[in-house]
Amino acid sequence: MTAADLDVALRRAVRRLATGVAVLTAWQGDDVHGTTVSSVAAISRDPLLVGVCLREGSGLSGLIGEARRFAVNVLCTRQSALAGWFADPTRPRGLAQFDHLDWEPDPFSGAPWIGGSLASLGCQLTATVPAGDHNLLIGEVVTARDGEGGPLLHFTGRLHDGTLRVLPREATHPQNGDERRGDRHDAFSAARG
């Protein structure tokens, strides 16, 4: 396998990570901005921290660095057009990019909370960690509201309806549904003597 083949295989494998889609927003002085992200994760329960990745040198990353506050709007399946809108580099700048939206300012950060979102979080920036060609922004959740619907997912480079089906509890335990596991465990134990 050549280095180029390996690079393609690695990227293809990483694209199999299903992630939620969100619009990250910030407002500092007269400057307001939003962008679509597909790399938001809960990091800690106590304190309640989330992490989000932004491209190194992005305008929003700099704005959040100045404001030290930002908002995360977790999109639901009904909001796929918003994901496209906030990913479009030709959209208007500043407050005009929110003109056609139902939104209100987050009580903590002042950044736009987008109406109809699955959840909206107001965050205090606690750390910025360089990570390759991106920065990992870590924020403590200070304000939040939740909504209704299913999650909008990013998977293999495309948006997907995040239709969820709860698995029965017995299907989520490793000893249930896979009797072969016991055989493998017994064989491993016997081999170790």
Secondary structure as GFF3:
##gff-version 3
##sequence-region A 1 193
A	DSSP	alpha_helix	3	14	.	.	.	ID=ss1
A	DSSP	beta_strand	19	20	.	.	.	ID=ss2
A	DSSP	beta_strand	22	28	.	.	.	ID=ss3
A	DSSP	beta_strand	31	37	.	.	.	ID=ss4
A	DSSP	beta_strand	40	45	.	.	.	ID=ss5
A	DSSP	beta_strand	48	55	.	.	.	ID=ss6
A	DSSP	alpha_helix	59	67	.	.	.	ID=ss7
A	DSSP	beta_strand	69	74	.	.	.	ID=ss8
A	DSSP	three_ten_helix	77	79	.	.	.	ID=ss9
A	DSSP	alpha_helix	80	87	.	.	.	ID=ss10
A	DSSP	three_ten_helix	94	98	.	.	.	ID=ss11
A	DSSP	beta_strand	103	105	.	.	.	ID=ss12
A	DSSP	beta_strand	112	114	.	.	.	ID=ss13
A	DSSP	beta_strand	119	131	.	.	.	ID=ss14
A	DSSP	beta_strand	134	146	.	.	.	ID=ss15
A	DSSP	beta_strand	152	155	.	.	.	ID=ss16
A	DSSP	beta_strand	158	161	.	.	.	ID=ss17
A	DSSP	three_ten_helix	169	172	.	.	.	ID=ss18
A	DSSP	alpha_helix	179	192	.	.	.	ID=ss19
###
